[in-house]
Amino acid sequence: MAENRTLLQVKELKKYFFIGDSLFKKNRQYLTAVDDVTFDIKKGETFGLVGESGCGKSTLGRCIIKLYEPTGGNIIFDGNDITNISEKEMMRYRKRIQMIFQDPYASLNTRMTVSEIIGEGIDTHNLTKGKERQERIHKLLKIVGLKHEHASRYPHEFSGGQRQRIGIARALAVEPDLVICDEPISALDVSIQAQVVNMLEDLQDNMGLTYLFIAHDLSMVKHISDRIGVMYLGKLMEICESKELYKNPIHPYTQALLSSIPIPDPRLNKVSKRIILHGDVKSPINPPEGCRFHSRCRFCEKICTEVTPKLIEVETNHFVACHLVK
């Protein structure tokens, strides 16, 4: 259950990647991955972040944990601005902010045993040693549904679902406050996805964890999230409570996104109205003026092509970035 205390604040965060050189500074090209993103996460809350592939979700998560240095804006964690602190200072916060990566095959070192993978964070932060260290690793394996004999094995000996459980145990080893889940189920079989999500929910209840849950599976995000933010081409389009978003989507992009969710009943699915988006996603190297979504929006007006809309509260705790919403 979320508390009133804000654990994480992201203010006007930007991340641009330099992709080409030029004799003239003004002609240098940058990929705009994240652009002026603002939101907060309460202690004990799960904040879902959704959007099409390439919209900047994972880059945003990596900026928060400082795997990428932000180009601009501020990251405030538990009341402290960590945006420009040194790597040495950041070590204190790395214990409190951990990440579960998308690909369970690429995120684990194939030359290390499970015990070494999970114990690496314990050793880095000098949390415990010897017998206590091994007992802690065995306890973590049990928590994520694995056995203590798995500690001596290597990643290639496990299935994708088991590997992701190892990644979760690694993240939990240092007892973090915030866990950034970067599409943790997208590489898993459907039969395994629900198991992993249910486990994450149980861990949250038992350990008081706070999640930033990044995904593009809208039905799963609805299930696990308290609030949801919708991203498009580096910008946040809409933020509100999970139930409210699915009941009353306001931004045209959110409406189109939710209309694409398959309905389990074949008859209802056949007659359900799908919103088809025409045109291609614009390049983040040269994003369009005005609203990022205007080239695909069926309600586009002149102002949408000229002025970037601000994220404003249109209903209680329901924020939308759209000129056509009053």
Residue, then its C-alpha position, 0 to 999 in steps of 0.5 A: m500500500a502506497e504511503n503519503r511520503t514521496l520516495l522519488q521525484v523526477k523533474e523535467l528530466k532530459k536525456y539526449f544522445f549525441i549521434g553525429d559531429s559537425l564543424f558547426k555546433k548548431n548542426r550537431q545531431y542528437l537523439t531525443a530519448v527523454d524530453d522534459v519528463t516529470f512525475d513522482i512515486k510514493k513509498g510503497e507504490t507501483f508506478g507503471l510506465v507504458g508506451e510503444s517500443g523506442c519511446g524512451k521508457s527504458t532510457l528513463g529508468r536507466c537515467i534514474i539509477k544513473l546508468y545514463e547521465p541525464t542531459g538535464g532536469n533533476i532526480i530527487f530520491d528520498g528528498n535528496d537531489i542525486t542528479n549531479i552527485s559523484e560516483k562515490e556518493m552515488m554508491r550509497y544510493r545504488k544500495r537503495i535503488q536496484m534494477i531488474f533488467q529486461d533480458p534474463y539471458a544477457s543480464l547475467n554473467t555466464r562465467m559466474t555462479v548464481s551464488e557469485i551473481i547474487g552475492e556481488g552486491i552484498d560484497t560491494h556494499n560490505l553487508t555480510k560475510g562468510k556463513e551469514r553471506q551464504e545463508r542470505i543467498h540461500k534465503l533469497l533463492k528460497i524467496v524467489g522460488l529457487k532451491h539452495e542447491h541452485a547457488s552453485r550452478y551457472p546461468h546457462e543451466f536455467s530456463g528464462g523464467q528461472r534466470q529472471r528469478i535470479g535477476i530479481a534475487r540479485a536486485l533484492a540482495v542489498e535490501p533496496d527501497l526502489v526497484i526499477c523493473d525494466e520490462p521484466i516479463s517481456a522475454l518470458d513465456v506467457s505461462i511464466q509471466a503471471q508467476v513472476v508478476n505475482m511474485l513481485e507483488d508478494l515481495q512488495d507486500n512482504m518487504g515494503l518495496t516501491y516499483l517503477f514497472i516499465a512495460h508494454d503489456l497493457s493488461m499486465v500493467k493494469h494488474i500490478s500498477d497503482r498509477i500509470g504514465v503513458m509515454y510517446l516519443g520521449k514525452l509523458m502524455e497522460i498520468c493517472e490512477s490505473k483504474e481511472l486510466y482504463k475507465n476514462p482514457i483522455h489523451p488520443y494516444t492513450q485511447a488508441l493504445l488501450s483499444s489495441i488490448p485483445i478481449p478474451d471473449p472472441r465475439l466481443n473482440k470481433v465487434s470491439k472498436r479499434i482505433i487505427l493510428h495512421g502514419d509512422v512514428k517520427s524520428p527522435i533525431n528530429p522530433p516534430e514541433g508542437c505535440r509529439f503525437h500530432s502527425r498521427c492524431r485524428f483530432c490534430e489542429k493547427i496549435c498542435t503542430e506549433v506549441t508543445p502542450k504542458l502536462i496539466e491536471v484536468e481532473t483530480n489526480h489525472f494529468v494530460a498533455c493535450h491542447l484539446v482537453k480543457 
